[in-house]
Amino acid sequence: MANNLRFQVVEEAFKKRALDVPVPEERPSEYFGKYVFNKQKMFRYLPSDIYEKMIDVMDNGARLDDRSIADAVADGMKKWAMEMGVTHYTHWFQPLTEGTAEKHDAFVEHDGKGGMIETFSGKLLVQQEPDASSFPNGGIRNTFEARGYSAWDPTSPVFIIDDTLCIPTIFIAYTGEALDYKAPLLRALHAVGKAAKDVCQYFYDDVTKVQVNLGWEQEYFLVDEGLYSARPDLVMTGRTLMGHESAKNQQMDDHYFGTIPDRVQAFMKDLEIQALELAIPVKTRHNEVAPNQFELAPVFEECNLAVDHNMLLMSLMKKVARNHGFRVLLHEKPFDGINGSGKHNNWSLSADNGVLLHAPGKTPEENLRFVTFIVETLMAVYRHNGLLKASIMSATNAHRLGGNEAPPAIISSFLGTQLTELLDKLENVEFKTESVEFPTGLPNSMAAANSTLSTLNSKLIEEIDIPQIPDLIVDNTDRNRTSPFAFTGNRFEFRAPGSTANCASAMIALNAAMAEALNSFKERVDKKISEYSENSDNSENTAKIHAILEVLKEDIKTCKPIRFDGNGYSEEWVKEAARRGLDVEKSCPVIFERYLDESSVRMFESTKVMNHKELEARNEVKWEMYVKTVQIEARVLGDLAMNHIIPVATHYQSQLIKNVQGMKDVFSVEKAERLSIRNMKLIEEIAERTEKIEQFVEELTEARKVANRIENIHQRAIAYHDTVEPHMGAIRYEADKLELIVEDGLWTLPKYRELLFIR
C-alpha cells in the first residue's frame, strides 16, 4: 500500500500543469502598492496638516507624541480599509521566532443601542497588548508576568492581507526590553545614521540625514505538494534528514539561468503580482544552481522597510506556492550534496544629498570620503567578525555554510585587486604637512594613491574581437563567491545570512558595529584636528585632511587581517584566519557566545541598540531554539529509521531469503549457492546496516535523554551539538546506503530524483 501511495503521488505530480494566472489589466507601475496605505493614500485620506506631520515622522524621524494625530490617522486608515473590504485589523510584529505574529480584531464595538458600530481609534492603532510570556523572551517574561506591548512603527506603511489591515509594530516587554527584531533594528539604524551623518560633515555641508539601504536576494526550493506530504522529514523539519543523491543533480550546470518551467513561471507570475500590490518592489527572478532552486530579488529599499518586505514576502511565497500545487522550502539546506539557499544582504549607506557613501567619486574630496567609509566598514567587520558570524548562525544555516558556493563560517572581506592596491598604498604613504584645500586636491604625497582611486570611478572597456558585438563595460572589481562580506563596486554584499533568517538579525549587528566604528573614527579625527590646529599654521581644512588621512592609515593597518581575496574553502585559509586572530569556531552554540563578549556588550550599549539584559535574553532564546530544532530533527529521524527504513529493508531482505531458499528447491546445491551469491551478500549487508541503525537510534535517544537532563540551556545546546548531532549523521549514512540496495518499488519515501525535478 505504501508502495502504491508513493507512485501515486509521483504520478499526480507529473499530471499537474501550469495554472492560468489572472493578470491585472493595468501595468505593474499602476497597481504597485494597491493594498498599502502609502503616501499617496495618506495624502488622499488624511487632513493636510496631519499628512504633513506624518511625512515629517516618516522622512525625518520626528516624534509622534500627540495622540490626536494617531486618532486622525486611524480614522483615515479605517475609511480606506473599509473601502477595500477590510473587516479586521492586527498588529503585525516579528518575535524572536524567525517568523511574524498577528492577532486579528474586528472593527466592531457596541453602539449602546443593542447594535454594533465599526470603529478604529488612535489608541488601537498605536498600541496593543500581546502575551509576552507566550513568545520566546529568554526569561524576561515569566508565565505570571505576561504583559507586553506592540507599538506602531509609522515608518513602515500599513498594508492589507485578505480582509485584514496589518499594522507593522515593535514588540517590547512590560519592563521595556525589546522582544522582537524590529525595535533593536530601528535603534541600530538611528545610531548608524547619526554617526554617518557626523562623519559626512567632513566632506559635505549639506548632508542632514544618512539612510541605510538593503537589497536582499531570496533563494528557495519548490517541491510538488504531494511529494512533500509523503516526506515526514520535510513536513516536520523543512529538510530531508535522509536520501541518497540523485545520479543527476547540479553537476551539469544546466539549471542555473535555464528556462523556467511552466508551472514555476506561473507561480512566479502570481507571486510577483501579489508582491507588487503590496509595494514589494520585486525585480529579478531566475533558476538557481540546484534543480528546483530559484531566486527572487527586489530593488534596493530603506533597510527597515526592506526587512518588513522580506518577512511579508516569505509568508506570501508559502501561500501562493500551495495555490500552484507546490510547497516552498526556505530551509538553508533541504537537500544534501547540492546547493543550499542563502539570502544575500546587499548593504550600503546613502546621504540625502544623493551621494552613495560606498561609491567612489570624481574628485579627491569624494574619493577621500569613499576610502573613509570603506575602511571604517572594514574596521566594524574586523572588530566584530565573531559577532557578525553569530548574527547569521542557526542550526539550519550551519548545514549550508562552507560548501556548494555558500561562504565559509569565517567572516572576511573581499575587496578586489584595485581597492586592495589602493589601501596598501595609503597604508605605506608618508603624509607631509603641505597646505591643501578641498576641493583642489589631496596632499602631493598622496598623488600615487589618488591616481589609483580615480580608476575606481571608471569602468574598464573590454574589446571583443567580434564586429557584431559591442565592447563590454567591465566592473572595477571581480566577484568572490566564497567571501562572506564582499565589496561589489558601490556596496557590500553580506553573503552569509541564511534563507529562513530575518535579515534584521544581521543588520542589527552590522549597523551597530558600523556606528561604533564611525563614532570612534570621528572622535580620533577631531582630536587630531585640534592638535594640528594648535601646533601649526595650517588652515582648519588642511588640519582636517591630514587628520583624516592619519586616522585612515592607522585603521587600514589595524583591519588588514579581515581582508582576504582568496579561496575561502581551502584548509590553508582556516589556518591563516586563525593566525590572523579571526573567529574560526564552527560550533553553533559556541558561536552564539559572541553576543556576550565584553566588546559586543560595550558596542551594543554604547550605541544604545541593546542592553546587557536584552543580549542575555536573546542568547537564551538562540540556545533554546537550537536545542529544539535538533531535538525535533532527532525525533523525526529516529521515527523514520525505525518505522520506515528498517521495516522496508527487512521486508526486502525476507524476499531475498525466500529467493535463496527457492533456489535450493529448483537447482542443485552447488548451482543454487553460486546463483545466490549476490542475494546472500545483500541479505548480509541489510542485516549489518539495519543492526547499525538500531544501535545508532538507541544511542541517539540516550544522548538526547542525557542532554535533556542538563539544566543550563547553554550547556544543553553544546551537548546537543557535540553528542546528539553526530549520531544523526551516522544513521543517515546507513539509511542512504540501504536506499541503493532495497528494491525501488518497496521504498516508501520519494527519492531525490523525484523531489528535485519539476514535472
Disulfide bonds with the S-S distance in Angstrom:
none
